[in-house]
C-alpha cells in the first residue's frame, strides 16, 4: 500500500529552491560530520526534497529515513 502523500503538494518549497548547492552547510552538520555521506548532509536532503517537489521521486520509507536523519539543530541555516 502506498502512503498518502497528498499533503506534500500544499507545502511551500521556496526555501528548498533557494539552495545554491555551495556546500557551506556541510562542515556545520553533525550528521554529515559523523557519516561523511552526501545524502546525510543538508545539501543531500534538499536534493531529495526537490526531487519529491518536482515529482521525480516518490516519498517512501527510504526518503523518510534520510529526512529523519536530520537532527533539526539548524546549524546549516546559520552557515547558509
PDB file of N, CA, C and O in Angstrom:
ATOM      1  N   UNK A   1       0.840  -1.186   0.000  1.00  0.00           N
ATOM      2  CA  UNK A   1       0.000   0.000   0.000  1.00  0.00           C
ATOM      3  C   UNK A   1       0.886   1.251   0.000  1.00  0.00           C
ATOM      4  O   UNK A   1       1.805   1.365   0.810  1.00  0.00           O
ATOM      5  N   UNK A   2       0.607   2.174  -0.900  1.00  0.00           N
ATOM      6  CA  UNK A   2       1.381   3.403  -0.992  1.00  0.00           C
ATOM      7  C   UNK A   2       0.908   4.402   0.065  1.00  0.00           C
ATOM      8  O   UNK A   2      -0.290   4.495   0.332  1.00  0.00           O
ATOM      9  N   UNK A   3       1.834   5.148   0.666  1.00  0.00           N
ATOM     10  CA  UNK A   3       1.433   6.147   1.659  1.00  0.00           C
ATOM     11  C   UNK A   3       0.710   7.311   0.994  1.00  0.00           C
ATOM     12  O   UNK A   3       0.949   7.617  -0.174  1.00  0.00           O
ATOM     13  N   UNK A   4      -0.167   7.951   1.740  1.00  0.00           N
ATOM     14  CA  UNK A   4      -0.876   9.130   1.245  1.00  0.00           C
ATOM     15  C   UNK A   4       0.077  10.318   1.289  1.00  0.00           C
ATOM     16  O   UNK A   4       0.490  10.748   2.366  1.00  0.00           O
ATOM     17  N   UNK A   5       0.417  10.836   0.144  1.00  0.00           N
ATOM     18  CA  UNK A   5       1.355  11.962   0.064  1.00  0.00           C
ATOM     19  C   UNK A   5       0.679  13.236  -0.423  1.00  0.00           C
ATOM     20  O   UNK A   5       1.363  14.195  -0.780  1.00  0.00           O
ATOM     21  N   UNK A   6      -0.641  13.263  -0.442  1.00  0.00           N
ATOM     22  CA  UNK A   6      -1.357  14.430  -0.959  1.00  0.00           C
ATOM     23  C   UNK A   6      -1.046  15.700  -0.165  1.00  0.00           C
ATOM     24  O   UNK A   6      -1.076  16.799  -0.718  1.00  0.00           O
ATOM     25  N   UNK A   7      -0.750  15.553   1.118  1.00  0.00           N
ATOM     26  CA  UNK A   7      -0.443  16.724   1.941  1.00  0.00           C
ATOM     27  C   UNK A   7       0.867  17.401   1.531  1.00  0.00           C
ATOM     28  O   UNK A   7       1.074  18.573   1.848  1.00  0.00           O
ATOM     29  N   UNK A   8       1.746  16.693   0.838  1.00  0.00           N
ATOM     30  CA  UNK A   8       3.025  17.267   0.414  1.00  0.00           C
ATOM     31  C   UNK A   8       2.853  18.296  -0.691  1.00  0.00           C
ATOM     32  O   UNK A   8       3.692  19.184  -0.843  1.00  0.00           O
ATOM     33  N   UNK A   9       1.786  18.191  -1.460  1.00  0.00           N
ATOM     34  CA  UNK A   9       1.565  19.113  -2.579  1.00  0.00           C
ATOM     35  C   UNK A   9       1.313  20.542  -2.106  1.00  0.00           C
ATOM     36  O   UNK A   9       1.601  21.488  -2.839  1.00  0.00           O
ATOM     37  N   UNK A  10       0.789  20.716  -0.914  1.00  0.00           N
ATOM     38  CA  UNK A  10       0.473  22.043  -0.412  1.00  0.00           C
ATOM     39  C   UNK A  10       1.609  22.726   0.330  1.00  0.00           C
ATOM     40  O   UNK A  10       1.450  23.859   0.782  1.00  0.00           O
ATOM     41  N   UNK A  11       2.740  22.072   0.464  1.00  0.00           N
ATOM     42  CA  UNK A  11       3.857  22.647   1.210  1.00  0.00           C
ATOM     43  C   UNK A  11       4.590  23.704   0.394  1.00  0.00           C
ATOM     44  O   UNK A  11       4.610  23.645  -0.835  1.00  0.00           O
ATOM     45  N   UNK A  12       5.185  24.661   1.075  1.00  0.00           N
ATOM     46  CA  UNK A  12       5.957  25.728   0.430  1.00  0.00           C
ATOM     47  C   UNK A  12       7.398  25.257   0.262  1.00  0.00           C
ATOM     48  O   UNK A  12       8.120  25.090   1.245  1.00  0.00           O
ATOM     49  N   UNK A  13       7.805  25.047  -0.957  1.00  0.00           N
ATOM     50  CA  UNK A  13       9.148  24.565  -1.256  1.00  0.00           C
ATOM     51  C   UNK A  13      10.091  25.695  -1.667  1.00  0.00           C
ATOM     52  O   UNK A  13      11.181  25.426  -2.173  1.00  0.00           O
ATOM     53  N   UNK A  14       9.695  26.953  -1.460  1.00  0.00           N
ATOM     54  CA  UNK A  14      10.518  28.076  -1.923  1.00  0.00           C
ATOM     55  C   UNK A  14      11.885  28.107  -1.241  1.00  0.00           C
ATOM     56  O   UNK A  14      12.873  28.468  -1.881  1.00  0.00           O
ATOM     57  N   UNK A  15      11.968  27.743   0.019  1.00  0.00           N
ATOM     58  CA  UNK A  15      13.257  27.733   0.716  1.00  0.00           C
ATOM     59  C   UNK A  15      14.162  26.660   0.121  1.00  0.00           C
ATOM     60  O   UNK A  15      15.364  26.875  -0.035  1.00  0.00           O
ATOM     61  N   UNK A  16      13.596  25.524  -0.207  1.00  0.00           N
ATOM     62  CA  UNK A  16      14.359  24.438  -0.821  1.00  0.00           C
ATOM     63  C   UNK A  16      14.929  24.895  -2.167  1.00  0.00           C
ATOM     64  O   UNK A  16      16.059  24.553  -2.517  1.00  0.00           O
ATOM     65  N   UNK A  17      14.152  25.660  -2.908  1.00  0.00           N
ATOM     66  CA  UNK A  17      14.590  26.127  -4.228  1.00  0.00           C
ATOM     67  C   UNK A  17      15.703  27.168  -4.134  1.00  0.00           C
ATOM     68  O   UNK A  17      16.380  27.420  -5.131  1.00  0.00           O
ATOM     69  N   UNK A  18      15.912  27.775  -2.979  1.00  0.00           N
ATOM     70  CA  UNK A  18      16.944  28.801  -2.815  1.00  0.00           C
ATOM     71  C   UNK A  18      18.339  28.224  -2.621  1.00  0.00           C
ATOM     72  O   UNK A  18      19.321  28.959  -2.725  1.00  0.00           O
ATOM     73  N   UNK A  19      18.453  26.949  -2.346  1.00  0.00           N
ATOM     74  CA  UNK A  19      19.763  26.340  -2.110  1.00  0.00           C
ATOM     75  C   UNK A  19      20.609  26.415  -3.374  1.00  0.00           C
ATOM     76  O   UNK A  19      20.164  26.014  -4.450  1.00  0.00           O
ATOM     77  N   UNK A  20      21.835  26.933  -3.241  1.00  0.00           N
ATOM     78  CA  UNK A  20      22.753  27.071  -4.375  1.00  0.00           C
ATOM     79  C   UNK A  20      23.726  25.894  -4.460  1.00  0.00           C
ATOM     80  O   UNK A  20      24.574  25.862  -5.352  1.00  0.00           O
ATOM     81  N   UNK A  21      23.619  24.941  -3.556  1.00  0.00           N
ATOM     82  CA  UNK A  21      24.483  23.744  -3.522  1.00  0.00           C
ATOM     83  C   UNK A  21      25.955  24.100  -3.325  1.00  0.00           C
ATOM     84  O   UNK A  21      26.838  23.409  -3.833  1.00  0.00           O
ATOM     85  N   UNK A  22      26.216  25.172  -2.590  1.00  0.00           N
ATOM     86  CA  UNK A  22      27.600  25.628  -2.397  1.00  0.00           C
ATOM     87  C   UNK A  22      28.375  24.747  -1.423  1.00  0.00           C
ATOM     88  O   UNK A  22      29.599  24.653  -1.512  1.00  0.00           O
ATOM     89  N   UNK A  23      27.668  24.097  -0.491  1.00  0.00           N
ATOM     90  CA  UNK A  23      28.326  23.219   0.468  1.00  0.00           C
ATOM     91  C   UNK A  23      28.796  23.897   1.742  1.00  0.00           C
ATOM     92  O   UNK A  23      29.440  23.256   2.572  1.00  0.00           O
ATOM     93  N   UNK A  24      28.494  25.172   1.919  1.00  0.00           N
ATOM     94  CA  UNK A  24      28.905  25.870   3.143  1.00  0.00           C
ATOM     95  C   UNK A  24      28.281  25.238   4.388  1.00  0.00           C
ATOM     96  O   UNK A  24      28.810  25.386   5.490  1.00  0.00           O
ATOM     97  N   UNK A  25      27.188  24.554   4.222  1.00  0.00           N
ATOM     98  CA  UNK A  25      26.492  23.929   5.350  1.00  0.00           C
ATOM     99  C   UNK A  25      27.141  22.615   5.792  1.00  0.00           C
ATOM    100  O   UNK A  25      26.936  22.173   6.923  1.00  0.00           O
ATOM    101  N   UNK A  26      27.910  21.999   4.923  1.00  0.00           N
ATOM    102  CA  UNK A  26      28.437  20.661   5.218  1.00  0.00           C
ATOM    103  C   UNK A  26      29.250  20.584   6.506  1.00  0.00           C
ATOM    104  O   UNK A  26      28.999  19.689   7.313  1.00  0.00           O
ATOM    105  N   UNK A  27      30.217  21.480   6.739  1.00  0.00           N
ATOM    106  CA  UNK A  27      31.019  21.354   7.967  1.00  0.00           C
ATOM    107  C   UNK A  27      30.233  21.599   9.257  1.00  0.00           C
ATOM    108  O   UNK A  27      30.686  21.224  10.339  1.00  0.00           O
ATOM    109  N   UNK A  28      29.056  22.228   9.147  1.00  0.00           N
ATOM    110  CA  UNK A  28      28.273  22.528  10.350  1.00  0.00           C
ATOM    111  C   UNK A  28      27.293  21.423  10.716  1.00  0.00           C
ATOM    112  O   UNK A  28      26.742  21.425  11.817  1.00  0.00           O
ATOM    113  N   UNK A  29      27.071  20.482   9.808  1.00  0.00           N
ATOM    114  CA  UNK A  29      26.042  19.458  10.006  1.00  0.00           C
ATOM    115  C   UNK A  29      26.590  18.266  10.793  1.00  0.00           C
ATOM    116  O   UNK A  29      27.528  17.609  10.341  1.00  0.00           O
ATOM    117  N   UNK A  30      26.017  17.981  11.966  1.00  0.00           N
ATOM    118  CA  UNK A  30      26.502  16.857  12.778  1.00  0.00           C
ATOM    119  C   UNK A  30      26.349  15.500  12.089  1.00  0.00           C
ATOM    120  O   UNK A  30      27.214  14.637  12.237  1.00  0.00           O
ATOM    121  N   UNK A  31      25.269  15.300  11.341  1.00  0.00           N
ATOM    122  CA  UNK A  31      25.093  14.003  10.686  1.00  0.00           C
ATOM    123  C   UNK A  31      26.077  13.830   9.534  1.00  0.00           C
ATOM    124  O   UNK A  31      26.596  12.733   9.326  1.00  0.00           O
ATOM    125  N   UNK A  32      26.336  14.886   8.792  1.00  0.00           N
ATOM    126  CA  UNK A  32      27.333  14.795   7.722  1.00  0.00           C
ATOM    127  C   UNK A  32      28.721  14.600   8.321  1.00  0.00           C
ATOM    128  O   UNK A  32      29.519  13.820   7.802  1.00  0.00           O
ATOM    129  N   UNK A  33      29.009  15.304   9.407  1.00  0.00           N
ATOM    130  CA  UNK A  33      30.312  15.183  10.063  1.00  0.00           C
ATOM    131  C   UNK A  33      30.561  13.747  10.533  1.00  0.00           C
ATOM    132  O   UNK A  33      31.683  13.247  10.455  1.00  0.00           O
ATOM    133  N   UNK A  34      29.524  13.104  11.011  1.00  0.00           N
ATOM    134  CA  UNK A  34      29.668  11.735  11.524  1.00  0.00           C
ATOM    135  C   UNK A  34      29.774  10.694  10.411  1.00  0.00           C
ATOM    136  O   UNK A  34      30.501   9.711  10.550  1.00  0.00           O
ATOM    137  N   UNK A  35      29.054  10.904   9.312  1.00  0.00           N
ATOM    138  CA  UNK A  35      28.992   9.871   8.273  1.00  0.00           C
ATOM    139  C   UNK A  35      29.808  10.183   7.025  1.00  0.00           C
ATOM    140  O   UNK A  35      30.230   9.272   6.313  1.00  0.00           O
ATOM    141  N   UNK A  36      30.029  11.462   6.760  1.00  0.00           N
ATOM    142  CA  UNK A  36      30.694  11.927   5.527  1.00  0.00           C
ATOM    143  C   UNK A  36      29.957  11.453   4.268  1.00  0.00           C
ATOM    144  O   UNK A  36      30.566  11.310   3.208  1.00  0.00           O
ATOM    145  N   UNK A  37      28.666  11.213   4.387  1.00  0.00           N
ATOM    146  CA  UNK A  37      27.839  10.815   3.254  1.00  0.00           C
ATOM    147  C   UNK A  37      27.017  12.013   2.793  1.00  0.00           C
ATOM    148  O   UNK A  37      26.339  12.658   3.592  1.00  0.00           O
ATOM    149  N   UNK A  38      27.085  12.300   1.502  1.00  0.00           N
ATOM    150  CA  UNK A  38      26.348  13.441   0.944  1.00  0.00           C
ATOM    151  C   UNK A  38      24.855  13.355   1.248  1.00  0.00           C
ATOM    152  O   UNK A  38      24.219  14.371   1.530  1.00  0.00           O
ATOM    153  N   UNK A  39      24.298  12.157   1.192  1.00  0.00           N
ATOM    154  CA  UNK A  39      22.859  12.024   1.443  1.00  0.00           C
ATOM    155  C   UNK A  39      22.487  12.392   2.878  1.00  0.00           C
ATOM    156  O   UNK A  39      21.327  12.696   3.157  1.00  0.00           O
ATOM    157  N   UNK A  40      23.455  12.366   3.787  1.00  0.00           N
ATOM    158  CA  UNK A  40      23.213  12.747   5.178  1.00  0.00           C
ATOM    159  C   UNK A  40      23.564  14.200   5.437  1.00  0.00           C
ATOM    160  O   UNK A  40      23.690  14.614   6.589  1.00  0.00           O
ATOM    161  N   UNK A  41      23.722  14.967   4.390  1.00  0.00           N
ATOM    162  CA  UNK A  41      24.048  16.387   4.523  1.00  0.00           C
ATOM    163  C   UNK A  41      22.809  17.223   4.222  1.00  0.00           C
ATOM    164  O   UNK A  41      21.863  16.727   3.610  1.00  0.00           O
ATOM    165  N   UNK A  42      22.805  18.479   4.642  1.00  0.00           N
ATOM    166  CA  UNK A  42      21.687  19.349   4.276  1.00  0.00           C
ATOM    167  C   UNK A  42      21.513  19.425   2.756  1.00  0.00           C
ATOM    168  O   UNK A  42      20.389  19.401   2.254  1.00  0.00           O
ATOM    169  N   UNK A  43      22.616  19.514   2.036  1.00  0.00           N
ATOM    170  CA  UNK A  43      22.557  19.594   0.578  1.00  0.00           C
ATOM    171  C   UNK A  43      21.934  18.328  -0.012  1.00  0.00           C
ATOM    172  O   UNK A  43      21.153  18.404  -0.961  1.00  0.00           O
ATOM    173  N   UNK A  44      22.271  17.184   0.538  1.00  0.00           N
ATOM    174  CA  UNK A  44      21.690  15.925   0.073  1.00  0.00           C
ATOM    175  C   UNK A  44      20.208  15.830   0.371  1.00  0.00           C
ATOM    176  O   UNK A  44      19.430  15.377  -0.468  1.00  0.00           O
ATOM    177  N   UNK A  45      19.813  16.252   1.556  1.00  0.00           N
ATOM    178  CA  UNK A  45      18.395  16.219   1.919  1.00  0.00           C
ATOM    179  C   UNK A  45      17.592  17.205   1.075  1.00  0.00           C
ATOM    180  O   UNK A  45      16.456  16.920   0.696  1.00  0.00           O
ATOM    181  N   UNK A  46      18.179  18.359   0.783  1.00  0.00           N
ATOM    182  CA  UNK A  46      17.498  19.330  -0.078  1.00  0.00           C
ATOM    183  C   UNK A  46      17.310  18.752  -1.473  1.00  0.00           C
ATOM    184  O   UNK A  46      16.261  18.946  -2.088  1.00  0.00           O
ATOM    185  N   UNK A  47      18.309  18.047  -1.976  1.00  0.00           N
ATOM    186  CA  UNK A  47      18.174  17.407  -3.287  1.00  0.00           C
ATOM    187  C   UNK A  47      17.023  16.404  -3.283  1.00  0.00           C
ATOM    188  O   UNK A  47      16.272  16.316  -4.253  1.00  0.00           O
ATOM    189  N   UNK A  48      16.885  15.652  -2.199  1.00  0.00           N
ATOM    190  CA  UNK A  48      15.772  14.707  -2.087  1.00  0.00           C
ATOM    191  C   UNK A  48      14.435  15.437  -2.041  1.00  0.00           C
ATOM    192  O   UNK A  48      13.480  15.023  -2.697  1.00  0.00           O
ATOM    193  N   UNK A  49      14.360  16.522  -1.269  1.00  0.00           N
ATOM    194  CA  UNK A  49      13.117  17.291  -1.181  1.00  0.00           C
ATOM    195  C   UNK A  49      12.749  17.905  -2.527  1.00  0.00           C
ATOM    196  O   UNK A  49      11.576  17.939  -2.899  1.00  0.00           O
ATOM    197  N   UNK A  50      13.753  18.388  -3.255  1.00  0.00           N
ATOM    198  CA  UNK A  50      13.496  18.932  -4.598  1.00  0.00           C
ATOM    199  C   UNK A  50      12.952  17.852  -5.524  1.00  0.00           C
ATOM    200  O   UNK A  50      12.026  18.096  -6.297  1.00  0.00           O
ATOM    201  N   UNK A  51      13.523  16.673  -5.444  1.00  0.00           N
ATOM    202  CA  UNK A  51      13.071  15.571  -6.290  1.00  0.00           C
ATOM    203  C   UNK A  51      11.613  15.220  -6.000  1.00  0.00           C
ATOM    204  O   UNK A  51      10.851  14.934  -6.923  1.00  0.00           O
ATOM    205  N   UNK A  52      11.224  15.240  -4.738  1.00  0.00           N
ATOM    206  CA  UNK A  52       9.832  14.983  -4.370  1.00  0.00           C
ATOM    207  C   UNK A  52       8.947  16.117  -4.874  1.00  0.00           C
ATOM    208  O   UNK A  52       7.880  15.868  -5.436  1.00  0.00           O
ATOM    209  N   UNK A  53       9.380  17.359  -4.677  1.00  0.00           N
ATOM    210  CA  UNK A  53       8.594  18.520  -5.106  1.00  0.00           C
ATOM    211  C   UNK A  53       8.396  18.532  -6.619  1.00  0.00           C
ATOM    212  O   UNK A  53       7.357  18.971  -7.111  1.00  0.00           O
ATOM    213  N   UNK A  54       9.396  18.050  -7.354  1.00  0.00           N
ATOM    214  CA  UNK A  54       9.332  18.025  -8.820  1.00  0.00           C
ATOM    215  C   UNK A  54       8.747  16.722  -9.366  1.00  0.00           C
ATOM    216  O   UNK A  54       8.789  16.480 -10.572  1.00  0.00           O
ATOM    217  N   UNK A  55       8.206  15.889  -8.486  1.00  0.00           N
ATOM    218  CA  UNK A  55       7.616  14.591  -8.868  1.00  0.00           C
ATOM    219  C   UNK A  55       8.604  13.661  -9.561  1.00  0.00           C
ATOM    220  O   UNK A  55       8.215  12.863 -10.414  1.00  0.00           O
ATOM    221  N   UNK A  56       9.882  13.761  -9.197  1.00  0.00           N
ATOM    222  CA  UNK A  56      10.892  12.854  -9.735  1.00  0.00           C
ATOM    223  C   UNK A  56      11.186  11.714  -8.766  1.00  0.00           C
ATOM    224  O   UNK A  56      11.904  10.774  -9.106  1.00  0.00           O
ATOM    225  N   UNK A  57      10.629  11.798  -7.557  1.00  0.00           N
ATOM    226  CA  UNK A  57      10.864  10.787  -6.527  1.00  0.00           C
ATOM    227  C   UNK A  57       9.601  10.611  -5.711  1.00  0.00           C
ATOM    228  O   UNK A  57       8.978  11.583  -5.284  1.00  0.00           O
ATOM    229  N   UNK A  58       9.234   9.368  -5.500  1.00  0.00           N
ATOM    230  CA  UNK A  58       8.113   9.053  -4.622  1.00  0.00           C
ATOM    231  C   UNK A  58       8.612   9.059  -3.184  1.00  0.00           C
ATOM    232  O   UNK A  58       9.594   8.385  -2.873  1.00  0.00           O
ATOM    233  N   UNK A  59       7.962   9.802  -2.307  1.00  0.00           N
ATOM    234  CA  UNK A  59       8.395   9.787  -0.906  1.00  0.00           C
ATOM    235  C   UNK A  59       7.987   8.479  -0.239  1.00  0.00           C
ATOM    236  O   UNK A  59       6.816   8.269   0.080  1.00  0.00           O
ATOM    237  N   UNK A  60       8.943   7.629  -0.040  1.00  0.00           N
ATOM    238  CA  UNK A  60       8.695   6.341   0.597  1.00  0.00           C
ATOM    239  C   UNK A  60       9.528   6.196   1.854  1.00  0.00           C
ATOM    240  O   UNK A  60       9.985   7.183   2.430  1.00  0.00           O
ATOM    241  N   UNK A  61       9.718   4.969   2.266  1.00  0.00           N
ATOM    242  CA  UNK A  61      10.444   4.679   3.507  1.00  0.00           C
ATOM    243  C   UNK A  61      11.892   5.172   3.451  1.00  0.00           C
ATOM    244  O   UNK A  61      12.374   5.773   4.411  1.00  0.00           O
ATOM    245  N   UNK A  62      12.586   4.926   2.345  1.00  0.00           N
ATOM    246  CA  UNK A  62      13.989   5.351   2.223  1.00  0.00           C
ATOM    247  C   UNK A  62      14.105   6.870   2.300  1.00  0.00           C
ATOM    248  O   UNK A  62      15.014   7.397   2.941  1.00  0.00           O
ATOM    249  N   UNK A  63      13.184   7.567   1.644  1.00  0.00           N
ATOM    250  CA  UNK A  63      13.159   9.033   1.705  1.00  0.00           C
ATOM    251  C   UNK A  63      12.958   9.495   3.147  1.00  0.00           C
ATOM    252  O   UNK A  63      13.679  10.367   3.631  1.00  0.00           O
ATOM    253  N   UNK A  64      11.987   8.914   3.821  1.00  0.00           N
ATOM    254  CA  UNK A  64      11.688   9.300   5.203  1.00  0.00           C
ATOM    255  C   UNK A  64      12.877   9.055   6.126  1.00  0.00           C
ATOM    256  O   UNK A  64      13.169   9.875   6.996  1.00  0.00           O
ATOM    257  N   UNK A  65      13.561   7.934   5.940  1.00  0.00           N
ATOM    258  CA  UNK A  65      14.714   7.633   6.790  1.00  0.00           C
ATOM    259  C   UNK A  65      15.826   8.661   6.600  1.00  0.00           C
ATOM    260  O   UNK A  65      16.468   9.064   7.571  1.00  0.00           O
ATOM    261  N   UNK A  66      16.058   9.087   5.366  1.00  0.00           N
ATOM    262  CA  UNK A  66      17.087  10.104   5.116  1.00  0.00           C
ATOM    263  C   UNK A  66      16.689  11.442   5.721  1.00  0.00           C
ATOM    264  O   UNK A  66      17.515  12.118   6.334  1.00  0.00           O
ATOM    265  N   UNK A  67      15.437  11.824   5.554  1.00  0.00           N
ATOM    266  CA  UNK A  67      14.976  13.107   6.091  1.00  0.00           C
ATOM    267  C   UNK A  67      15.018  13.088   7.619  1.00  0.00           C
ATOM    268  O   UNK A  67      15.434  14.069   8.236  1.00  0.00           O
ATOM    269  N   UNK A  68      14.600  12.002   8.226  1.00  0.00           N
ATOM    270  CA  UNK A  68      14.581  11.929   9.688  1.00  0.00           C
ATOM    271  C   UNK A  68      15.967  11.753  10.298  1.00  0.00           C
ATOM    272  O   UNK A  68      16.116  11.798  11.519  1.00  0.00           O
ATOM    273  N   UNK A  69      16.970  11.556   9.470  1.00  0.00           N
ATOM    274  CA  UNK A  69      18.348  11.503   9.952  1.00  0.00           C
ATOM    275  C   UNK A  69      18.801  12.894  10.402  1.00  0.00           C
ATOM    276  O   UNK A  69      19.756  13.025  11.168  1.00  0.00           O
ATOM    277  N   UNK A  70      18.114  13.920   9.925  1.00  0.00           N
ATOM    278  CA  UNK A  70      18.401  15.303  10.324  1.00  0.00           C
ATOM    279  C   UNK A  70      18.047  15.482  11.801  1.00  0.00           C
ATOM    280  O   UNK A  70      16.991  15.042  12.258  1.00  0.00           O
ATOM    281  N   UNK A  71      18.939  16.127  12.532  1.00  0.00           N
ATOM    282  CA  UNK A  71      18.717  16.347  13.963  1.00  0.00           C
ATOM    283  C   UNK A  71      17.835  17.554  14.252  1.00  0.00           C
ATOM    284  O   UNK A  71      17.341  17.709  15.368  1.00  0.00           O
ATOM    285  N   UNK A  72      17.636  18.404  13.260  1.00  0.00           N
ATOM    286  CA  UNK A  72      16.824  19.601  13.461  1.00  0.00           C
ATOM    287  C   UNK A  72      17.539  20.695  14.230  1.00  0.00           C
ATOM    288  O   UNK A  72      16.892  21.576  14.797  1.00  0.00           O
ATOM    289  N   UNK A  73      18.864  20.654  14.258  1.00  0.00           N
ATOM    290  CA  UNK A  73      19.632  21.632  15.037  1.00  0.00           C
ATOM    291  C   UNK A  73      19.736  22.992  14.349  1.00  0.00           C
ATOM    292  O   UNK A  73      20.052  23.990  14.996  1.00  0.00           O
ATOM    293  N   UNK A  74      19.473  23.038  13.051  1.00  0.00           N
ATOM    294  CA  UNK A  74      19.505  24.259  12.236  1.00  0.00           C
ATOM    295  C   UNK A  74      20.887  24.885  12.106  1.00  0.00           C
ATOM    296  O   UNK A  74      20.996  26.058  11.747  1.00  0.00           O
ATOM    297  N   UNK A  75      21.939  24.133  12.389  1.00  0.00           N
ATOM    298  CA  UNK A  75      23.300  24.649  12.192  1.00  0.00           C
ATOM    299  C   UNK A  75      23.525  25.003  10.728  1.00  0.00           C
ATOM    300  O   UNK A  75      24.275  25.929  10.420  1.00  0.00           O
ATOM    301  N   UNK A  76      22.888  24.282   9.841  1.00  0.00           N
ATOM    302  CA  UNK A  76      23.020  24.557   8.405  1.00  0.00           C
ATOM    303  C   UNK A  76      22.453  25.928   8.046  1.00  0.00           C
ATOM    304  O   UNK A  76      22.977  26.607   7.162  1.00  0.00           O
ATOM    305  N   UNK A  77      21.398  26.330   8.721  1.00  0.00           N
ATOM    306  CA  UNK A  77      20.790  27.637   8.441  1.00  0.00           C
ATOM    307  C   UNK A  77      21.734  28.768   8.821  1.00  0.00           C
ATOM    308  O   UNK A  77      21.760  29.803   8.155  1.00  0.00           O
ATOM    309  N   UNK A  78      22.501  28.583   9.874  1.00  0.00           N
ATOM    310  CA  UNK A  78      23.460  29.599  10.301  1.00  0.00           C
ATOM    311  C   UNK A  78      24.556  29.765   9.266  1.00  0.00           C
ATOM    312  O   UNK A  78      25.004  30.881   9.005  1.00  0.00           O
ATOM    313  N   UNK A  79      24.989  28.668   8.678  1.00  0.00           N
ATOM    314  CA  UNK A  79      26.075  28.703   7.693  1.00  0.00           C
ATOM    315  C   UNK A  79      25.597  29.154   6.323  1.00  0.00           C
ATOM    316  O   UNK A  79      26.398  29.610   5.506  1.00  0.00           O
ATOM    317  N   UNK A  80      24.325  29.035   6.066  1.00  0.00           N
ATOM    318  CA  UNK A  80      23.795  29.327   4.734  1.00  0.00           C
ATOM    319  C   UNK A  80      23.783  30.824   4.451  1.00  0.00           C
ATOM    320  O   UNK A  80      23.366  31.244   3.371  1.00  0.00           O
TER     321      UNK A  80
END
